[in-house]
Each structure stands twice: as C-alpha cells, then as structure tokens.
Amino acid sequence: MKAINGRSCKLFDGLFTERENSNREYLTELTNAGLLQNYYQEAGLAQNFGAKAMAHHGWEDPSCQLRGHFLGHYLSACAMRVAAYGDAELKAKADAIVHELARCQSENGGQWAASIPEKYFAWIARGKQVWAPHYTVHKTFMGLADMYRLTGNKEALAVANRFADWFVAYTDGRTREELDDILDFETGGMLEVWADLLEATGAEKYRTLIGRYYRGRLFEPLLAGVDVLTNMHANTTIPEVLGCARVYEVTGEEKYRDIALAYWNLAVTKRGYFATGGQTLGEIWTPPYSMAARLGERNQEHCTVYNMIRLADFVFRQTGDKACLDYIERNLYNGIFTQGYYRGGNLEGEKTPGEGLITYYLPLRAGAKKGWASKFDDFFCCHGTLVQANAAHNRYLWYADGDRLITGVFADSEITAELGGSSVTVTERRDMLSGSIQAAGDAASNQALSEETRINLHHPDLRVETFAVKTDKPAEFTLCLRVPEWARGKVALSVNGEELAEVVIGDEGAANGCSLTEPDDAAVALDGGFLTVHRTWKDGDTARLSIPLAVYTIPLPGTEDMVAFAYGPNVLAGLSGAERSLRRPGLSDPAGLLVHDNEREWGMWNDSFKTVGQEIGLRFVPLYRIGYERYQVYFPIMN
C-alpha cells in the first residue's frame, strides 16, 4: 500500500491550508544567515568575538550543545513544500543553504558538515556527558537527504555522502559493546538517514552503518515482548524505530518491520493514550493505561505527536488497520493543529495576543494554559517538528492498494491516480449543510435563497463527505471510505443518489448493525471499518458518505469517574481557571451534559457547547481553538 501525496494530491481544506500558509510565512521569514550561524562559526567562516548579536537564540544559541539542529528540520520542511507545491521561492532558498553547507564542509576539511565540534563524539565514546550530538547531526543529514529525495538537489546528496565517510571512520574498529555504549546516547534518526542514503546511492558503506547503528539493547528486548518504554524518554526511541521502518522499506529485511510493529503494539495498543492522542508527561512514556496519574503541565510533547503520526502511517501501510488512521486524525486535530500556529481571538473577551507559534507541551491538568514560544528566541526541538508537520498536509489523506482507493483523514482535496487501467481524478468536498456561502462578517454578494437553510433549522449534527469521480473512460476499482471512530448513530453511503449501505455505530464507536444493498452494478461491503464499493466508475459518478455527529465521552485510563468530551475528531476544552466537577443527576451518559451553544455565525455551524443542569455553567470549544485561555480537558463526574 502507498500513500497518495505530493503533486498527486491537491489540498483545499481551510483548517489544513491555514496552517500550511502560516508555516510558509515562517519559513520565508527566517534568514539563511540566521539558520547557518552555527555552521559558519564551526567552519570559521564567521567568527564572533562578542561584538555581533546572533540572529537565533534558545537552542540555537552558540552556548547550547544542540546548536544548529533546526536547520535540518528547515531543509526538510522546504523539501516537503517543494514536493507538494513546486514552491520555487523556497527551493531557491533551500538550495542556497545546501550550497553554503558544502562550503562549510570544504572549510572543515572535506567531510565534517555539522554545527557542533567532532570532539562531542569522542566524548560520548568514552562515556562523558554531552547533549545528544547524534540527534543534532542527524537533523543536518535528514535535511540533506530530503533535499535530494524530494527536490533532486544533487549537491545535497554529495555533501551527505562525504559527511557519512566521517561516521564510517568513527565507528571503524569498535567492538559491538563499544558501539552499543555509544548508541545509549540519544541517536535521533541516524538509522533512518543511513537507509535513505542507501536507497539514494546503493553504496555498501550504508549497509555497514545500518548494522553498526542497530540498537540491539532496545530492539531485541522489544521483539521479545519486554516493556522497554514505561518511564523512558519517548522521543529518543520513536525516531530509532522510524529508522527500522525505513530500513525495511529500503532493504526488505523483515526483522526491521517486526521491530516497528512491535513498538507500535507496545506504545499504543497495549498502553492507550489520552483523549487527545498523546501519551507522555515530561517527555516520558506513561505506564500502560495509567494516564490518570500523569495529568500535568508537560503532557504531549509536540515532537512525539509528529513522530508517532509518522509511525502510524507506516503501520497502516503495512497492515491496513483502520485504527491507525483514526489515531492520525485524532493527533492532527488535537496535537498538530492544537499546538502550532494558533490564530484567533480570545474566547473570554480579554485582550491577549491573536496568534501563537508553537507549544512544546500540551498541558492536560485542569486550569492550565498553553505556553507559546517566540519566533527567534527559543528554537527547542518542537520548533523543528512544527515546520515539518505543517509543511504539507496532504500526506495522510489518501492511500492506494492496487485498484483499491482508500480515504485516510477527511479533508477537501483532489487526487489523481491510475485505477482500473485509467487515470482517475477523485474530488472530496465536505457539504457544510449550511445553505450559505457567507463565511465572515462581510456580506457575501450572492444572497440567493436556499432550501437548505429551511431544512437544517439547527445544527444538523452530521458530517457529509462527497466524492466526485472524473475519468476519460470507465474504470473498475474499489472505493474504500473510512467509518471514523467518532461516528455516533447511522452512517449512510449512497452512490449517484442511491443508498447502498447503512451502519449503526453505538456509543462505544463500534458497529452494532449493518444493512447493505447489492445493486446489479456494484459490490458493497463493510470491511475492517471501511465501507467499500467495487464497481465500474464513470465520469460524473458521485459517492456521498453521511456521518452522524454527537458529543461523546472518553474515559481517562486509570480512573472510573473522569472523562473528556469530544465532538467528531475534536476534543472539547472547558473554559475554566480551576478544576470543575460536573453533576449528572438522572443521566446515565454524561455526554448529555453538553448541548450546542452559539450554534451558528454567518454561513457556518459552530461546534461550541455549554453545560446544562449545573449550578454554574461552563463553555466548551474544540481544543485547537484555545489560545491563551485557561482550560480543562478531563472532568470528574459526580452523581
């Protein structure tokens, strides 16, 4: 199975493209000189004797041992944007950076191309503490590899190839135990980049490096079923396992696939996660299904969200497990969209900044608030995954497996693929069920009467996705439409106005009943959480998937009386500066405590809510809409 992305998938969804556009603005705002400041210093091309102020601070300050890590993320983000949109401006900017890295490499003697000194690696080889030099240089390698793989920049490959020779020499002659001791210092995604460069060059030295960077002290117990994660640093091991996934993709060696699948099973299936999809506090893995003891100010590090989404994508492509797509969607809405590029007004009427760049963590303790970083003075690790995560949001929307076309995360988009021997274009659009094109306070010029405004007097509690087919000649293929975990009620599928399937989804998100119609020209099934239609599709055919929406609760693992509320893929946050309990007299399901509030503005339905039956009311909004307000996600429920 493969993802359909790059130029083959066009994205139109406002929630997604708003973040892409904000990300591009940030990428263009950062100067090449600032991004290269530590590389210039290391190569002696710009020597600072204290008279010159540095452009970037925080982790990019010359006093930080991780200095220079961000540039690799930056190159990768530019490469992703170029691959998706052909962005000529960012390509020119990134190409110029690659050329400067080649100049730095030459000044350093022809191999070393990093922003930190080589001696850091001598230190870890003898056990001296230093902050993750492999992590830092991996980012440079990653950016170079992505610039070659996604944009065709051959100079980037040449720099990476020469740089790799230094690591061949560094690891030469070391025993397995000595190598393992080195690998116990955080290595980031070194394994992944060796696989990338093996694929790009076919050079045997990369097979050698893959073997030397095999972290057996982690991987072998993992394969044996040992819990190697609880209370361990999460984003140390996720990139290492992503490296295994990439090695499998390049070499086909099954053991590396088994390691990645075992990690997913241990990290997600056997551990559970918060309602938002995150699983950490203070950057470490929680014990299995014990999240109740881990609500704090430092939940859900952004880096772990991004990297676990990447792992979920790999697992889905290997197994076809729909739960992986549900996991990606949950983490996108309640992680990537919630922790980066906030734009909006204060929900409590106070004067606060109208935007936020990135939150390292997502606090889940009651009464907490997000902490937003600055553009030039922080540059912690999540700055890097911010620009990568939001570079191109067309990566997890569509997949193809032979003549099976599979929906991932729902978003307004258009893909073109070879299906059934034909070139087929499928356009997905969400029917907003509002009967109006007016999307802001300014009056729209077209005010034609609409029957739909009289049909849906109130919030329809329904999400409708339409899929229009365009093809020059009839094409036989299977359209697989995901039934999301957040569906509640009767999911309906129709093609060209003819209803083909109904699936009743219960309160726990599982199918309680299914009714299928078998027309003469199609085969319809409910298969692994997908409604599938196999038929010969013609130009102009349209499928329509209606998904019922309702407020539902998500229990906090480790408790019996605390829940979060959600609506569709969005976790809802209560606007509260201190922990509040909710009472549910006479209600078996606490989801009934929330009702629509301020349900419509202009031409849009609002997904905002308020409590009923409480002494003091409480407003709820999707967590991604929270900027500087204090909020609460989990609520004790009292009888």
ROVEX-667921 format. One record per residue (C-alpha): x, y, z; residue number from 1; chain. Coordinates in steps of 0.02 Angstrom, whole numbers, padded with zeros to 5 digits. Each point is the difference from the previous one (the first is absolute). Layout:
BEGIN
R       xx       yy       zz   pos   unit
R        X        Y        Z   NUM      A
...
end
This chain:
BEGIN
R       xx       yy       zz   pos   unit
R    00000    00000    00000     1      A
R    00060    00175   -00036     2      A
R   -00053    00175    00049     3      A
R   -00058    00118   -00136     4      A
R    00085    00166    00032     5      A
R    00116    00127   -00080     6      A
R   -00067    00075   -00162     7      A
R   -00125   -00143   -00015     8      A
R   -00104    00067    00145     9      A
R   -00064    00178    00002    10      A
R   -00063    00071    00165    11      A
R   -00138    00130    00018    12      A
R   -00058   -00019    00181    13      A
R    00010    00166    00093    14      A
R    00049   -00070    00170    15      A
R    00145   -00092   -00082    16      A
R    00055    00134   -00124    17      A
R   -00005    00139    00132    18      A
R    00138   -00090    00093    19      A
R    00096   -00036   -00159    20      A
R   -00007    00185   -00045    21      A
R    00054    00055    00174    22      A
R    00142   -00125   -00009    23      A
R    00057    00066   -00168    24      A
R   -00001    00178    00068    25      A
R    00113   -00055    00142    26      A
R    00117   -00094   -00117    27      A
R    00022    00153   -00109    28      A
R    00021    00116    00150    29      A
R    00152   -00094    00066    30      A
R    00161    00058   -00080    31      A
R    00131   -00115   -00072    32      A
R    00135    00089    00098    33      A
R   -00091   -00033    00163    34      A
R   -00031   -00182   -00043    35      A
R    00184   -00025   -00045    36      A
R    00074    00100    00144    37      A
R    00068   -00151    00094    38      A
R    00063   -00086   -00157    39      A
R    00098    00156   -00045    40      A
R    00071    00009    00175    41      A
R    00054   -00182   -00003    42      A
R    00081    00019   -00171    43      A
R    00086    00163    00047    44      A
R   -00093    00097   -00134    45      A
R   -00075    00120    00126    46      A
R    00090    00023    00165    47      A
R   -00093    00086    00139    48      A
R    00107    00083    00133    49      A
R   -00150    00066    00094    50      A
R   -00030    00155   -00106    51      A
R   -00133   -00075   -00114    52      A
R   -00173   -00048    00062    53      A
R   -00060   -00171   -00058    54      A
R   -00161   -00009   -00101    55      A
R   -00069   -00155    00086    56      A
R    00003   -00042    00184    57      A
R   -00063   -00136    00117    58      A
R    00061   -00168   -00061    59      A
R    00079    00087   -00149    60      A
R    00112    00107    00110    61      A
R    00186   -00043   -00017    62      A
R    00003   -00048    00184    63      A
R   -00124   -00144   -00027    64      A
R    00070   -00172   -00042    65      A
R   -00145   -00029   -00120    66      A
R    00036    00158   -00099    67      A
R   -00037   -00016   -00184    68      A
R   -00129   -00138    00015    69      A
R   -00140    00108   -00071    70      A
R    00078    00024   -00172    71      A
R   -00026   -00183   -00046    72      A
R   -00184    00011    00045    73      A
R   -00009    00158   -00104    74      A
R    00073   -00083   -00154    75      A
R   -00118   -00148    00019    76      A
R   -00150    00115    00015    77      A
R    00052    00097   -00155    78      A
R    00025   -00163   -00095    79      A
R   -00174   -00061    00050    80      A
R   -00077    00163   -00056    81      A
R    00091   -00006   -00166    82      A
R   -00055   -00179   -00030    83      A
R   -00181    00043    00036    84      A
R   -00014    00169   -00085    85      A
R    00155    00031   -00105    86      A
R    00040    00152    00107    87      A
R    00139    00084   -00100    88      A
R    00039    00133    00130    89      A
R    00029   -00125    00140    90      A
R    00097   -00114   -00116    91      A
R    00120    00141   -00043    92      A
R    00018    00043    00185    93      A
R    00035   -00180    00050    94      A
R    00118   -00029   -00147    95      A
R    00102    00150    00056    96      A
R    00013   -00074    00176    97      A
R    00059   -00166   -00070    98      A
R    00134    00091   -00099    99      A
R    00059    00088    00158   100      A
R    00007   -00167    00092   101      A
R    00113   -00064   -00139   102      A
R    00111    00151    00028   103      A
R    00005   -00032    00187   104      A
R    00042   -00183   -00032   105      A
R    00146    00052   -00110   106      A
R    00064    00119    00133   107      A
R   -00012   -00142    00128   108      A
R    00114   -00112   -00104   109      A
R   -00122   -00082   -00122   110      A
R   -00106   -00113    00112   111      A
R   -00067    00086    00156   112      A
R   -00157    00102   -00039   113      A
R   -00075    00024    00173   114      A
R   -00035    00148    00114   115      A
R    00086   -00081    00150   116      A
R    00180   -00059    00025   117      A
R    00059   -00177   -00037   118      A
R    00067   -00017    00177   119      A
R   -00178   -00021    00065   120      A
R    00003   -00174   -00078   121      A
R    00167   -00039    00082   122      A
R   -00080    00048    00165   123      A
R   -00148   -00119   -00014   124      A
R    00116   -00140   -00057   125      A
R    00086    00010    00169   126      A
R   -00162    00027    00096   127      A
R    00017    00186    00031   128      A
R   -00166    00090    00009   129      A
R   -00047    00112   -00146   130      A
R   -00172    00043   -00065   131      A
R   -00045   -00118   -00143   132      A
R    00125    00038   -00140   133      A
R   -00073   -00136   -00111   134      A
R   -00171    00082    00018   135      A
R    00072    00165   -00061   136      A
R    00098   -00064   -00149   137      A
R   -00145   -00114   -00050   138      A
R   -00104    00155   -00034   139      A
R    00132    00063   -00122   140      A
R    00007   -00170   -00086   141      A
R   -00190   -00008   -00005   142      A
R   -00014    00170   -00083   143      A
R    00131   -00043   -00129   144      A
R   -00078   -00169   -00038   145      A
R   -00174    00077   -00019   146      A
R    00067    00136   -00114   147      A
R    00067   -00135   -00115   148      A
R   -00145   -00121    00016   149      A
R   -00141    00127   -00018   150      A
R    00077    00139   -00106   151      A
R    00142   -00085   -00095   152      A
R    00139    00109    00072   153      A
R    00157   -00099   -00044   154      A
R    00115    00112    00100   155      A
R   -00096   -00048    00157   156      A
R    00032   -00184   -00035   157      A
R    00185    00034   -00031   158      A
R    00017    00093    00167   159      A
R   -00091   -00140    00093   160      A
R    00103   -00134   -00085   161      A
R    00166    00081    00049   162      A
R   -00066    00034    00176   163      A
R   -00044   -00184    00020   164      A
R    00182   -00048   -00029   165      A
R    00043    00083    00165   166      A
R   -00121   -00117    00090   167      A
R    00070   -00152   -00087   168      A
R    00171    00046    00068   169      A
R   -00073    00044    00171   170      A
R   -00078   -00171    00021   171      A
R    00141   -00101   -00082   172      A
R    00087   -00125    00114   173      A
R   -00122    00019    00145   174      A
R   -00069   -00155    00085   175      A
R   -00187   -00032    00007   176      A
R    00001    00048    00184   177      A
R    00090    00162   -00035   178      A
R   -00125    00042   -00137   179      A
R   -00145   -00043    00115   180      A
R    00069    00116    00133   181      A
R    00006    00141   -00128   182      A
R   -00179   -00037   -00056   183      A
R   -00061    00019    00178   184      A
R    00025    00187   -00027   185      A
R   -00152    00063   -00097   186      A
R    00029   -00035   -00185   187      A
R   -00155    00079   -00077   188      A
R   -00037   -00068   -00173   189      A
R    00176   -00051   -00053   190      A
R   -00063   -00172   -00050   191      A
R   -00133    00079   -00110   192      A
R    00123    00112   -00092   193      A
R    00119   -00145   -00034   194      A
R   -00147   -00088   -00082   195      A
R   -00044    00156   -00100   196      A
R    00179    00013   -00063   197      A
R    00009   -00186   -00038   198      A
R   -00153    00019   -00110   199      A
R    00073    00155   -00083   200      A
R    00174   -00069   -00036   201      A
R    00000   -00188    00022   202      A
R    00170    00020    00085   203      A
R    00051   -00146    00110   204      A
R    00064    00117    00136   205      A
R   -00180    00038    00046   206      A
R   -00039   -00184    00030   207      A
R    00151    00002    00114   208      A
R   -00062    00152    00093   209      A
R   -00175   -00074    00016   210      A
R    00077   -00151    00086   211      A
R    00107    00107    00114   212      A
R   -00147    00110    00049   213      A
R   -00115   -00147    00038   214      A
R   -00045    00032    00182   215      A
R   -00016   -00178    00061   216      A
R   -00016    00051    00183   217      A
R   -00170    00075   -00046   218      A
R   -00056   -00103   -00148   219      A
R    00033   -00176    00062   220      A
R   -00098    00016    00164   221      A
R   -00137    00088   -00098   222      A
R   -00015   -00149   -00117   223      A
R   -00004   -00114    00153   224      A
R   -00153    00092    00069   225      A
R    00089    00093    00141   226      A
R   -00072    00169    00050   227      A
R    00148    00110   -00048   228      A
R   -00101    00162   -00001   229      A
R   -00083    00035    00169   230      A
R    00081    00151    00083   231      A
R    00128    00013   -00141   232      A
R    00027    00153   -00110   233      A
R   -00123   -00016   -00144   234      A
R    00079    00099   -00140   235      A
R    00166   -00087    00020   236      A
R   -00071   -00166   -00058   237      A
R   -00137    00052   -00123   238      A
R    00126    00065   -00130   239      A
R    00106   -00156    00024   240      A
R   -00151   -00109   -00041   241      A
R   -00046    00111   -00147   242      A
R    00175   -00041   -00058   243      A
R   -00043   -00185    00008   244      A
R   -00157    00033   -00103   245      A
R    00104    00089   -00132   246      A
R    00132   -00137   -00003   247      A
R   -00138   -00125   -00035   248      A
R   -00069    00106   -00141   249      A
R    00172    00012   -00081   250      A
R    00070   -00174    00032   251      A
R   -00153   -00110    00025   252      A
R    00077   -00079    00155   253      A
R   -00151   -00062    00100   254      A
R    00081    00019    00170   255      A
R   -00002    00189   -00015   256      A
R   -00186   -00002   -00042   257      A
R   -00031   -00112    00150   258      A
R    00090    00123    00114   259      A
R   -00108    00145   -00060   260      A
R   -00162   -00098    00020   261      A
R    00052   -00062    00172   262      A
R    00035    00179    00053   263      A
R   -00171    00058   -00060   264      A
R   -00082   -00143    00094   265      A
R    00092    00044    00161   266      A
R   -00015    00188   -00015   267      A
R   -00182    00012   -00055   268      A
R   -00100   -00161    00003   269      A
R    00061   -00059    00169   270      A
R    00022    00172    00078   271      A
R   -00148    00106   -00052   272      A
R    00006    00189   -00015   273      A
R   -00080    00161    00057   274      A
R   -00159    00060   -00086   275      A
R    00110    00113   -00106   276      A
R    00103   -00146   -00064   277      A
R    00159    00046    00096   278      A
R    00079   -00117    00124   279      A
R    00137    00088    00097   280      A
R    00032    00110    00151   281      A
R    00167    00087    00017   282      A
R    00054   -00085   -00162   283      A
R   -00009   -00177    00070   284      A
R   -00120   -00143   -00037   285      A
R   -00141   -00027    00124   286      A
R   -00026   -00174    00074   287      A
R   -00131   -00101   -00095   288      A
R   -00176    00071    00024   289      A
R    00056    00107    00147   290      A
R   -00026    00174   -00071   291      A
R   -00098    00055    00154   292      A
R    00162    00019    00097   293      A
R    00080    00102   -00139   294      A
R   -00106    00156   -00025   295      A
R    00118    00148    00008   296      A
R    00073    00155   -00080   297      A
R    00113   -00098   -00118   298      A
R   -00109   -00128   -00088   299      A
R    00012   -00043   -00184   300      A
R    00166    00065   -00063   301      A
R   -00029    00061   -00178   302      A
R    00148   -00100   -00068   303      A
R   -00076   -00163    00060   304      A
R   -00166    00043   -00083   305      A
R    00082    00030   -00168   306      A
R    00111   -00154    00007   307      A
R   -00139   -00116    00060   308      A
R   -00108    00060   -00145   309      A
R    00141   -00051   -00115   310      A
R    00009   -00171    00083   311      A
R   -00190   -00021   -00013   312      A
R    00012    00037   -00185   313      A
R    00131   -00137   -00022   314      A
R   -00102   -00125    00101   315      A
R   -00156    00037   -00101   316      A
R    00092   -00024   -00164   317      A
R    00063   -00167    00064   318      A
R   -00158   -00068    00082   319      A
R   -00150    00098   -00065   320      A
R   -00060    00022    00179   321      A
R   -00129    00142    00000   322      A
R    00043    00039    00181   323      A
R    00162    00077   -00062   324      A
R   -00097    00127   -00105   325      A
R   -00113    00042    00147   326      A
R    00157    00026    00104   327      A
R    00078    00115   -00132   328      A
R   -00159    00104   -00011   329      A
R   -00016    00016    00189   330      A
R    00181    00057    00016   331      A
R   -00014    00122   -00144   332      A
R   -00150    00091    00071   333      A
R    00047   -00009    00184   334      A
R    00189    00007   -00019   335      A
R    00069    00078   -00158   336      A
R   -00144    00123   -00024   337      A
R   -00016    00031    00186   338      A
R    00183    00032    00038   339      A
R    00056    00100   -00151   340      A
R   -00046    00158   -00094   341      A
R   -00144    00059    00107   342      A
R   -00099    00141   -00082   343      A
R   -00154    00070    00082   344      A
R   -00080    00115    00125   345      A
R   -00012   -00024    00187   346      A
R   -00152   -00103    00047   347      A
R   -00023    00088    00167   348      A
R    00001    00178   -00064   349      A
R    00171    00045    00073   350      A
R    00137    00085   -00099   351      A
R    00132   -00129   -00045   352      A
R    00113   -00029   -00150   353      A
R   -00095   -00059   -00153   354      A
R    00124   -00133   -00048   355      A
R    00119   -00131    00068   356      A
R    00143   -00092   -00083   357      A
R    00030   -00166    00088   358      A
R   -00031   -00079    00170   359      A
R    00133   -00125    00053   360      A
R   -00129   -00091    00106   361      A
R   -00189   -00009    00010   362      A
R   -00048    00015    00184   363      A
R   -00144   -00114    00052   364      A
R   -00010    00050    00184   365      A
R   -00159    00095    00043   366      A
R    00018    00189   -00007   367      A
R    00159   -00007   -00105   368      A
R    00044    00109   -00148   369      A
R    00108   -00022   -00153   370      A
R    00174    00078   -00002   371      A
R    00040    00074   -00170   372      A
R    00179    00017   -00062   373      A
R    00074    00146   -00095   374      A
R    00061   -00001   -00179   375      A
R    00185    00034    00033   376      A
R    00038   -00027    00184   377      A
R   -00043   -00181    00039   378      A
R    00031   -00126   -00140   379      A
R   -00027   -00152    00109   380      A
R   -00024   -00167   -00084   381      A
R   -00185    00027   -00035   382      A
R    00039    00152   -00107   383      A
R    00076   -00125   -00119   384      A
R   -00145   -00122   -00005   385      A
R   -00119    00149   -00013   386      A
R    00068    00053   -00169   387      A
R    00006   -00180   -00063   388      A
R   -00174   -00047    00063   389      A
R   -00080    00151   -00085   390      A
R    00101    00003   -00160   391      A
R   -00127   -00100   -00100   392      A
R   -00160   -00072    00073   393      A
R   -00042   -00110   -00149   394      A
R    00101   -00147    00068   395      A
R   -00132   -00101    00091   396      A
R   -00158    00033   -00101   397      A
R    00001   -00138   -00131   398      A
R    00078   -00172   -00026   399      A
R    00000   -00125   -00142   400      A
R    00020   -00189    00005   401      A
R   -00007   -00066   -00177   402      A
R   -00173    00048   -00062   403      A
R   -00061    00044    00174   404      A
R   -00013    00187    00035   405      A
R   -00006    00034    00187   406      A
R   -00049    00157    00095   407      A
R    00110    00049    00145   408      A
R   -00030    00162    00094   409      A
R   -00151    00091   -00070   410      A
R    00040    00168   -00082   411      A
R   -00051    00097   -00154   412      A
R    00123   -00066   -00128   413      A
R    00025   -00070   -00174   414      A
R    00107   -00148   -00052   415      A
R    00049   -00075   -00166   416      A
R    00050   -00183   -00010   417      A
R    00009   -00146   -00119   418      A
R   -00148   -00112    00042   419      A
R   -00078   -00139   -00103   420      A
R    00113    00040   -00146   421      A
R   -00054    00182   -00008   422      A
R    00056    00167    00067   423      A
R   -00131    00045    00129   424      A
R   -00026    00163    00094   425      A
R   -00102   -00003    00160   426      A
R   -00051    00163    00083   427      A
R   -00053   -00002    00182   428      A
R   -00104    00141    00068   429      A
R   -00088    00022    00166   430      A
R   -00182    00053   -00016   431      A
R   -00014    00132    00138   432      A
R   -00192   -00020    00004   433      A
R   -00015    00186    00032   434      A
R   -00083    00063   -00159   435      A
R    00112    00152   -00004   436      A
R    00168    00053   -00070   437      A
R    00017    00144    00124   438      A
R    00150   -00046    00108   439      A
R    00040    00165    00087   440      A
R   -00077    00159    00064   441      A
R    00013    00083   -00171   442      A
R   -00159   -00031   -00098   443      A
R    00022   -00118   -00147   444      A
R   -00059    00072   -00166   445      A
R   -00103   -00155   -00042   446      A
R   -00150   -00010    00115   447      A
R   -00107   -00122   -00101   448      A
R   -00135   -00091    00097   449      A
R    00045   -00175    00056   450      A
R   -00117   -00142    00044   451      A
R    00134   -00072    00113   452      A
R   -00012    00147    00119   453      A
R   -00178   -00056    00036   454      A
R    00042   -00186    00008   455      A
R    00135    00018    00133   456      A
R   -00076    00121    00123   457      A
R    00129   -00047    00131   458      A
R    00171   -00081    00001   459      A
R   -00025   -00159   -00104   460      A
R    00122   -00105    00102   461      A
R    00057   -00080   -00160   462      A
R    00160   -00002   -00101   463      A
R   -00024   -00035   -00184   464      A
R    00146   -00039   -00116   465      A
R   -00028   -00007   -00188   466      A
R    00116   -00086   -00124   467      A
R   -00016    00048   -00184   468      A
R    00082   -00108   -00132   469      A
R    00074    00066   -00161   470      A
R    00070   -00120   -00129   471      A
R    00021   -00003   -00189   472      A
R   -00060   -00179   -00009   473      A
R   -00090   -00116    00123   474      A
R    00116   -00069    00134   475      A
R   -00031   -00151    00110   476      A
R    00066    00026    00177   477      A
R   -00051   -00007    00182   478      A
R   -00033    00158    00099   479      A
R    00033   -00031    00185   480      A
R   -00078    00131    00115   481      A
R    00056    00005    00180   482      A
R   -00133   -00012    00134   483      A
R    00085    00108    00133   484      A
R    00009   -00046    00183   485      A
R   -00094    00158    00045   486      A
R   -00157   -00045   -00098   487      A
R   -00154   -00018    00111   488      A
R   -00164   -00061   -00075   489      A
R   -00044   -00051   -00178   490      A
R    00138    00018   -00131   491      A
R   -00073    00000   -00176   492      A
R    00084   -00025   -00170   493      A
R   -00080    00040   -00166   494      A
R    00062    00003   -00180   495      A
R   -00085    00112   -00127   496      A
R   -00144    00025    00122   497      A
R   -00031   -00186    00030   498      A
R    00027   -00053    00181   499      A
R    00113   -00153    00007   500      A
R    00044   -00022    00184   501      A
R   -00048    00047    00177   502      A
R    00110   -00038    00150   503      A
R   -00061    00034    00176   504      A
R    00142    00057    00114   505      A
R   -00030   -00016    00187   506      A
R    00058    00107    00145   507      A
R    00168   -00090    00008   508      A
R    00037    00034   -00183   509      A
R   -00029   -00179   -00058   510      A
R   -00120   -00060   -00134   511      A
R   -00160   -00069    00076   512      A
R   -00087   -00036   -00163   513      A
R    00025    00007   -00187   514      A
R   -00120    00003   -00146   515      A
R    00072   -00019   -00176   516      A
R   -00083    00015   -00169   517      A
R    00069   -00104   -00142   518      A
R   -00038    00091   -00163   519      A
R    00033   -00089   -00164   520      A
R    00149    00109   -00044   521      A
R    00094    00004    00167   522      A
R    00062   -00103    00145   523      A
R   -00019    00084    00171   524      A
R    00079   -00055    00163   525      A
R    00049    00053    00175   526      A
R    00181   -00055    00007   527      A
R    00116    00037    00146   528      A
R   -00087    00163    00043   529      A
R   -00014    00058   -00182   530      A
R   -00157    00009   -00105   531      A
R    00059   -00064   -00168   532      A
R   -00082    00015   -00171   533      A
R    00072   -00099   -00144   534      A
R   -00072    00050   -00167   535      A
R    00043    00069   -00170   536      A
R    00005    00186    00033   537      A
R   -00047    00122   -00137   538      A
R    00036    00184   -00024   539      A
R   -00118    00101    00110   540      A
R   -00037   -00137    00127   541      A
R   -00014    00063    00179   542      A
R    00007   -00091    00166   543      A
R   -00070    00081    00157   544      A
R    00048   -00053    00176   545      A
R   -00110    00068    00141   546      A
R    00077   -00015    00173   547      A
R   -00105    00042    00153   548      A
R    00079    00111    00132   549      A
R   -00033    00006    00186   550      A
R    00089    00050    00158   551      A
R    00081   -00154    00075   552      A
R    00110   -00034    00150   553      A
R    00174   -00076    00011   554      A
R    00044   -00075    00170   555      A
R    00168    00042    00076   556      A
R    00098   -00164    00010   557      A
R    00032   -00041    00182   558      A
R   -00160    00077    00071   559      A
R   -00184   -00042    00004   560      A
R   -00072    00175    00019   561      A
R    00098    00118   -00113   562      A
R   -00040    00030   -00183   563      A
R    00044    00114   -00143   564      A
R   -00132    00060   -00124   565      A
R    00019   -00007   -00188   566      A
R   -00100    00042   -00155   567      A
R    00058   -00079   -00162   568      A
R    00189   -00007    00001   569      A
R    00012    00150    00116   570      A
R    00031   -00013    00186   571      A
R   -00100    00137    00088   572      A
R    00077    00114    00130   573      A
R   -00100    00082    00139   574      A
R    00048    00181    00032   575      A
R    00049   -00007    00183   576      A
R    00140    00067    00108   577      A
R   -00018   -00135    00132   578      A
R   -00058   -00181    00007   579      A
R   -00187   -00016   -00019   580      A
R   -00106   -00153    00033   581      A
R   -00161   -00035   -00095   582      A
R   -00158   -00077    00070   583      A
R   -00110   -00117   -00101   584      A
R   -00162   -00026    00098   585      A
R   -00110   -00121   -00095   586      A
R    00122   -00019   -00146   587      A
R    00079   -00168   -00034   588      A
R    00115    00076   -00131   589      A
R    00089    00161    00051   590      A
R    00011    00049   -00185   591      A
R   -00176    00067    00025   592      A
R    00070    00137    00111   593      A
R    00057    00098   -00153   594      A
R   -00116    00085   -00126   595      A
R    00034    00113   -00148   596      A
R    00038    00180    00042   597      A
R    00013    00147   -00123   598      A
R   -00032   -00131   -00132   599      A
R    00015    00110   -00155   600      A
R    00090    00157   -00056   601      A
R   -00018    00063   -00180   602      A
R    00004   -00150   -00117   603      A
R    00084   -00123    00118   604      A
R   -00058   -00118    00135   605      A
R    00101    00020    00161   606      A
R    00060   -00152    00096   607      A
R   -00012    00088    00169   608      A
R   -00097   -00062    00151   609      A
R   -00058    00042    00175   610      A
R   -00046   -00104    00151   611      A
R   -00177   -00029    00064   612      A
R   -00059   -00043    00175   613      A
R    00149    00079    00089   614      A
R   -00002    00136    00133   615      A
R    00126    00099   -00102   616      A
R    00005   -00025   -00188   617      A
R    00156   -00040   -00099   618      A
R    00041    00031   -00184   619      A
R    00088   -00130   -00108   620      A
R    00093    00026   -00164   621      A
R    00115   -00109   -00105   622      A
R    00171   -00007    00081   623      A
R    00087    00067   -00155   624      A
R   -00096    00164    00022   625      A
R    00079    00031    00170   626      A
R    00135    00134   -00004   627      A
R    00043    00083    00165   628      A
R   -00152   -00051    00102   629      A
R    00008   -00119    00147   630      A
R   -00093   -00161   -00034   631      A
R   -00046   -00172    00063   632      A
R   -00007   -00161   -00103   633      A
R   -00041   -00136    00127   634      A
R   -00148    00020    00120   635      A
R   -00048   -00097    00156   636      A
R   -00181   -00056   -00021   637      A
R   -00106    00002    00157   638      A
R   -00169   -00087    00019   639      A
end
